[in-house]
Amino acid sequence: MSLREIIILPDKQLRLVSKPVEKVTPDIRQLVDDMFQTMYDAPGIGLAAIQVAQPLRVITMDLAKPDAEGGETRREPRVFINPEIIARSDELSVYEEGCLSIPEYYEEVERPARVRVRFIDLDGKLREEDAEGLYATCIQHEIDHLNGVLFIDYLSKLKRDRVMKKFTKAAKRGGE
């Protein structure tokens, strides 16, 4: 396992549409291991492969809550390969979202409250699950990444332009 660099806005790779995974290979398993290590280190609850500059339809996620006693958090790692949303509720919900590729920026986003997702697991088995609450929000956010869509695309043009300007300036300062 190794940490990978998370690409940051305005990196144009974030707008790429990721390619489907043909088969779960040792390389894909290594990518997943690296993504979990990177996601936990960040720390985050979800990561799409494109965020570590791999344009493949792979998502890692862990929505486990920290232990209330202050002890070790029990991890609940999840892997989604070639995920797709096959049904959405008409009912909407609002969650405050953030993104490891848009660090320290959070905004409320409205999305379907429930979705049904189809994906391949790490064993190569086709699965379907219903998602609601934080799980529904997170899986939609990460699938958006696979399609070159960022959560800021759901904001008003004014807010989106401000975020882009801020991160473009920061990238220029970092490159000097």
C-alpha positions as CSV (number, residue, x, y, z in Angstrom):
1,M,0.0,0.0,0.0
2,S,1.1,3.5,-0.7
3,L,-0.3,7.0,-0.4
4,R,-1.2,8.6,-3.7
5,E,-1.4,12.3,-4.4
6,I,-4.9,13.7,-4.5
7,I,-5.4,16.0,-7.4
8,I,-6.8,19.4,-6.6
9,L,-9.1,21.8,-8.4
10,P,-8.5,23.3,-11.0
11,D,-6.7,20.2,-12.3
12,K,-8.4,19.4,-15.6
13,Q,-8.2,15.6,-14.9
14,L,-11.1,16.1,-12.5
15,R,-13.3,16.7,-15.6
16,L,-12.4,13.4,-17.3
17,V,-15.0,10.7,-17.7
18,S,-13.5,7.6,-16.2
19,K,-13.3,4.3,-18.1
20,P,-15.0,1.1,-17.0
21,V,-12.9,-1.6,-15.3
22,E,-12.8,-4.7,-17.6
23,K,-11.8,-7.2,-14.9
24,V,-10.8,-7.1,-11.2
25,T,-7.0,-7.7,-11.5
26,P,-4.1,-7.5,-9.0
27,D,-3.5,-3.9,-10.4
28,I,-7.1,-2.9,-9.5
29,R,-6.7,-4.5,-6.0
30,Q,-3.5,-2.5,-5.5
31,L,-5.2,0.7,-6.7
32,V,-8.1,0.0,-4.2
33,D,-5.6,-0.6,-1.3
34,D,-3.8,2.7,-2.2
35,M,-7.1,4.6,-2.4
36,F,-8.1,3.4,1.0
37,Q,-4.8,4.4,2.5
38,T,-5.0,7.8,0.8
39,M,-8.6,8.3,1.8
40,Y,-8.0,7.5,5.5
41,D,-4.9,9.6,5.6
42,A,-6.7,12.7,4.1
43,P,-9.0,12.0,6.0
44,G,-12.2,11.5,3.9
45,I,-15.2,9.2,3.6
46,G,-15.1,8.6,-0.1
47,L,-12.6,8.7,-3.0
48,A,-12.9,8.2,-6.7
49,A,-10.0,6.8,-8.6
50,I,-9.8,9.9,-10.8
51,Q,-9.0,11.9,-7.7
52,V,-5.6,10.0,-7.6
53,A,-5.2,10.6,-11.4
54,Q,-6.5,7.1,-12.4
55,P,-9.4,7.5,-14.8
56,L,-11.1,4.2,-13.9
57,R,-14.6,3.7,-12.5
58,V,-13.5,2.7,-9.0
59,I,-14.8,4.2,-5.7
60,T,-13.7,3.6,-2.1
61,M,-15.9,4.6,0.8
62,D,-16.1,4.2,4.5
63,L,-18.9,5.9,6.4
64,A,-18.1,4.4,9.8
65,K,-18.6,6.8,12.7
66,P,-15.8,7.4,15.2
67,D,-16.1,5.5,18.4
68,A,-18.0,7.6,20.9
69,E,-15.7,6.4,23.7
70,G,-12.7,7.9,22.0
71,G,-11.3,4.4,21.2
72,E,-10.4,3.0,17.8
73,T,-12.9,3.6,15.0
74,R,-14.2,0.4,13.5
75,R,-13.7,0.7,9.8
76,E,-16.3,-0.4,7.3
77,P,-14.5,-0.2,3.9
78,R,-16.6,-0.5,0.8
79,V,-15.5,-0.8,-2.8
80,F,-17.6,0.0,-5.9
81,I,-16.4,-0.9,-9.3
82,N,-18.3,0.4,-12.4
83,P,-21.0,1.8,-10.2
84,E,-24.2,3.2,-11.7
85,I,-27.4,4.6,-10.3
86,I,-30.3,2.7,-11.6
87,A,-33.1,4.4,-9.7
88,R,-33.6,7.7,-7.8
89,S,-36.3,8.9,-5.4
90,D,-38.3,11.9,-6.3
91,E,-37.8,13.0,-2.7
92,L,-34.8,15.2,-2.2
93,S,-32.5,15.8,0.7
94,V,-29.8,18.4,1.5
95,Y,-26.4,17.5,2.9
96,E,-23.3,19.7,3.5
97,E,-20.7,18.3,1.1
98,G,-17.0,18.6,0.9
99,C,-14.4,17.1,-1.4
100,L,-10.8,16.0,-1.0
101,S,-10.1,17.6,-4.4
102,I,-11.6,20.9,-3.2
103,P,-10.1,21.0,0.3
104,E,-11.7,23.0,3.1
105,Y,-14.7,24.1,1.1
106,Y,-18.1,22.9,2.1
107,E,-21.6,23.7,0.8
108,E,-25.1,22.4,1.0
109,V,-26.1,20.3,-2.0
110,E,-29.6,18.9,-2.9
111,R,-29.7,15.4,-4.3
112,P,-32.2,12.5,-4.4
113,A,-32.8,11.2,-0.9
114,R,-32.6,7.6,-2.0
115,V,-30.9,5.8,-4.9
116,R,-30.4,2.2,-6.0
117,V,-26.9,1.5,-7.1
118,R,-25.5,-1.4,-9.2
119,F,-21.8,-2.2,-9.0
120,I,-19.2,-4.9,-9.1
121,D,-17.5,-5.7,-5.7
122,L,-13.8,-6.6,-5.2
123,D,-14.6,-10.3,-5.8
124,G,-16.0,-9.5,-9.3
125,K,-19.6,-10.1,-8.2
126,L,-22.4,-7.9,-9.6
127,R,-24.4,-6.4,-6.7
128,E,-27.3,-3.9,-6.2
129,E,-28.0,-1.9,-3.0
130,D,-30.5,0.7,-1.9
131,A,-28.8,3.8,-0.4
132,E,-30.3,6.6,1.7
133,G,-29.0,9.3,4.0
134,L,-25.3,10.0,4.0
135,Y,-24.7,6.8,2.0
136,A,-27.0,8.0,-0.9
137,T,-25.3,11.4,-0.9
138,C,-21.8,10.0,-0.8
139,I,-22.3,7.4,-3.6
140,Q,-23.9,10.1,-5.8
141,H,-21.0,12.5,-5.1
142,E,-18.4,9.8,-6.0
143,I,-20.2,8.6,-9.1
144,D,-20.4,12.2,-10.3
145,H,-16.5,12.2,-10.0
146,L,-16.4,9.3,-12.4
147,N,-18.5,11.3,-14.9
148,G,-16.3,14.5,-14.6
149,V,-18.9,16.3,-12.4
150,L,-18.0,18.1,-9.1
151,F,-20.3,19.0,-6.3
152,I,-19.7,22.7,-7.0
153,D,-21.5,22.1,-10.3
154,Y,-24.7,22.0,-8.3
155,L,-24.1,25.5,-6.8
156,S,-25.1,28.8,-8.3
157,K,-22.8,30.2,-11.0
158,L,-21.6,32.9,-8.7
159,K,-20.5,30.5,-5.9
160,R,-19.0,28.1,-8.5
161,D,-17.0,30.9,-10.1
162,R,-15.7,32.2,-6.7
163,V,-14.5,28.7,-5.8
164,M,-12.8,28.2,-9.2
165,K,-11.1,31.6,-8.9
166,K,-9.9,30.9,-5.4
167,F,-8.4,27.5,-6.4
168,T,-7.0,28.7,-9.6
169,K,-5.2,31.5,-7.7
170,A,-3.9,29.0,-5.1
171,A,-2.6,26.7,-7.9
172,K,-0.7,29.6,-9.5
173,R,0.8,30.6,-6.2
174,G,1.9,27.0,-5.6
175,G,3.5,26.8,-9.0
176,E,5.6,29.9,-8.6
